[in-house]
Amino acid sequence: MQYRYQLASDVIRDGLGLERTDESWNVLAEVFRYDADHSLTISLFSEGLPFTEIEKLVLMAREELGPFEDRTLLPEQLELNDE
């Protein structure tokens, strides 16, 4: 299966999402940046997505989504030994 990415603005949820889609542009997973409360979420809309594809989506989202609308930076990336 060939995967694609797209950025999608959502005025109802007040934010921006990076979506992972299939070749027919069906959304399979999304990392969403909520500008109103400065939060980030990930949603999976399909079962059995390869771990490496989700990992890539999350890493890309850090770069592609940029800061929140008010220019506040995204939270720092945690290290593996952080609790």
Residue frames relative to the residue before (quaternion, step in Angstrom):
aa qw qx qy qz dx dy dz
M 1.0000 0.0000 0.0000 0.0000 0.00 0.00 0.00
Q 0.2908 -0.7392 0.5823 0.1729 3.54 -0.98 0.87
Y 0.2083 -0.7809 0.5814 0.0932 3.56 -0.85 1.03
R 0.1471 -0.7638 0.6238 0.0763 3.54 -1.24 0.61
Y 0.2918 -0.7245 0.5946 0.1906 3.54 -1.34 0.27
Q 0.0660 0.7714 -0.6329 -0.0050 3.53 -1.23 0.50
L 0.3583 -0.6837 0.5923 0.2308 3.54 -1.21 0.67
A 0.0271 -0.8080 0.5882 -0.0213 3.55 -0.95 0.90
S 0.2671 -0.7455 0.5941 0.1411 3.54 -0.79 1.08
D 0.0753 -0.7897 0.6085 0.0205 3.57 -1.03 0.81
V 0.2596 -0.7999 0.5230 0.1387 3.60 -0.32 1.24
I 0.6104 0.5532 -0.3606 0.4374 3.62 1.09 -0.57
R 0.7414 0.3536 -0.2104 0.5302 3.59 0.94 -0.86
D 0.3530 -0.7739 0.4571 0.2601 3.60 1.32 -0.08
G 0.6905 0.4446 -0.3201 0.4724 3.54 0.51 1.16
L 0.4463 -0.6578 0.5517 0.2525 3.49 -1.40 -0.31
G 0.1128 -0.8115 0.5713 0.0477 3.56 -0.96 0.86
L 0.2504 -0.6911 0.6491 0.1958 3.51 -1.28 0.52
E 0.1285 -0.8267 0.5476 0.0160 3.55 -0.55 1.20
R 0.2559 -0.7072 0.6397 0.1584 3.51 -1.20 0.72
T 0.0422 -0.8271 0.5599 -0.0261 3.57 -0.59 1.14
D 0.4773 -0.6085 0.5265 0.3532 3.52 -1.33 0.15
E 0.7432 -0.4232 0.2655 0.4451 3.59 -1.25 -0.02
S 0.6713 0.4555 -0.2940 0.5054 3.61 1.27 -0.29
W 0.5107 -0.6839 0.3711 0.3657 3.58 1.34 0.27
N 0.3587 0.6847 -0.5346 0.3416 3.61 1.12 0.66
V 0.4076 -0.7261 0.4961 0.2460 3.60 -0.77 1.01
L 0.1933 -0.8006 0.5637 0.0628 3.55 -0.78 1.13
A 0.7848 -0.0458 0.0719 0.6139 3.57 1.12 -0.72
E 0.0737 -0.8017 0.5932 0.0090 3.54 -1.19 0.58
V 0.1517 -0.6920 0.6918 0.1395 3.52 -1.25 0.65
F 0.0822 -0.8280 0.5546 -0.0070 3.56 -0.67 1.14
R 0.2502 -0.7474 0.6061 0.1070 3.52 -1.03 1.00
Y 0.1712 -0.7844 0.5924 0.0666 3.58 -0.51 1.25
D 0.3047 -0.7958 0.4985 0.1596 3.58 -0.43 1.22
A 0.6141 0.5873 -0.3561 0.3887 3.61 1.04 -0.68
D 0.8262 0.1709 -0.0815 0.5306 3.61 0.89 -0.86
H 0.4570 -0.7248 0.4195 0.2998 3.58 1.27 0.37
S 0.4806 0.6448 -0.4665 0.3683 3.57 0.79 0.99
L 0.2400 -0.7264 0.6262 0.1506 3.52 -1.37 0.38
T 0.0221 -0.7900 0.6126 0.0097 3.57 -1.01 0.81
I 0.2101 -0.7274 0.6289 0.1765 3.52 -1.32 0.32
S 0.0733 -0.7806 0.6205 0.0123 3.55 -1.02 0.91
L 0.1811 -0.7564 0.6211 0.0962 3.54 -1.05 0.89
F 0.1642 -0.8138 0.5553 0.0483 3.57 -0.78 1.06
S 0.7344 0.2897 -0.1860 0.5849 3.58 1.31 0.12
E 0.3962 -0.7092 0.5309 0.2411 3.57 -1.06 0.75
G 0.8120 0.3421 -0.2170 0.4203 3.50 -1.25 0.47
L 0.3375 0.7282 -0.5274 0.2789 3.58 1.13 0.50
P 0.5181 -0.6470 0.4494 0.3331 3.62 -0.90 0.82
F 0.5848 -0.6060 0.4234 0.3340 3.55 -1.01 0.90
T 0.6682 0.5219 -0.3128 0.4281 3.58 0.87 -0.93
E 0.6328 0.5264 -0.3346 0.4587 3.60 1.10 -0.62
I 0.6522 0.4861 -0.3104 0.4920 3.59 1.04 -0.74
E 0.6187 0.5387 -0.3330 0.4649 3.57 1.01 -0.81
K 0.6597 0.5020 -0.3038 0.4696 3.59 0.92 -0.88
L 0.6290 0.5405 -0.3277 0.4526 3.59 0.99 -0.85
V 0.6708 0.4965 -0.2970 0.4640 3.59 0.88 -0.93
L 0.6729 0.4874 -0.2994 0.4691 3.59 0.89 -0.88
M 0.6506 0.5056 -0.3161 0.4704 3.59 0.98 -0.79
A 0.6196 0.5699 -0.3437 0.4161 3.59 1.01 -0.81
R 0.5966 0.5687 -0.3628 0.4349 3.61 1.02 -0.70
E 0.7171 0.4259 -0.2382 0.4977 3.56 1.02 -0.81
E 0.7469 0.4629 -0.2305 0.4180 3.57 0.74 -1.09
L 0.6904 0.4926 -0.3009 0.4360 3.62 0.95 -0.76
G 0.2675 -0.8029 0.4990 0.1867 3.58 1.16 -0.48
P 0.7295 -0.4063 0.2931 0.4657 3.59 -1.27 -0.19
F 0.6466 -0.4871 0.4081 0.4221 3.53 -1.34 0.22
E 0.7263 -0.4710 0.2851 0.4115 3.56 -1.25 0.43
D 0.7149 0.4280 -0.2578 0.4891 3.59 1.06 -0.71
R 0.5703 -0.6364 0.3210 0.4082 3.57 1.41 0.37
T 0.3926 0.6823 -0.5058 0.3529 3.61 1.23 0.28
L 0.4575 -0.7026 0.4762 0.2652 3.57 -0.89 0.94
L 0.5720 -0.5583 0.4667 0.3786 3.55 -1.23 0.48
P 0.6274 -0.5259 0.3897 0.4219 3.62 -1.17 0.42
E 0.5859 -0.5750 0.4421 0.3614 3.55 -1.18 0.61
Q 0.5030 -0.6281 0.4967 0.3252 3.56 -1.13 0.66
L 0.4094 -0.7160 0.5147 0.2341 3.56 -0.93 0.93
E 0.3998 -0.6613 0.5746 0.2694 3.54 -1.21 0.57
L 0.6571 -0.5371 0.3511 0.3955 3.58 -1.13 0.50
N 0.7217 0.4234 -0.2552 0.4846 3.60 1.04 -0.63
D 0.4648 0.6524 -0.4630 0.3795 3.65 1.21 0.16
E 0.2358 -0.7675 0.5786 0.1432 3.55 -1.13 0.68
